[in-house]
């Protein structure tokens, strides 16, 4: 189980992008990042920075949904230890 990555933030980003009907390239451009960074978020390799979290909120992601997702990922990571 230690190899399984937490994915609540990943899932929220993927859902937002899908809801907007955008490719990774278009969504990355829309929020001001690169497709490579977005791919890392969507594979749960990394998470958005504070600035990019703010951009996600600007494009319609709920603050509470983001908080919940980050908390779920942190709890899952803690369980892995």
Phi, psi and omega in degrees: 000337182297337179276347180283126182274144175293147187219017181294317178294315178305311182297321179295319179294315179300317180296316180300313180298316180296318179299327178276352178068035184248148171287168176301318182297313181294318181293319178301314178298318182300322182263357174088034175229187180257157176302325180296318178295315179299320178299322178293323176294316184286349174255005179062028175282320176224173176237158180297146174287175177302316179297315181289329174297318177299320178295322177298321177296318180299330181267008170115001177285132180292137177303315181296322178297320178294315178302312180300317181295315179296321178295318178298317180294320179295319179295319179295319179295320179297321179295330181291338184281000000 
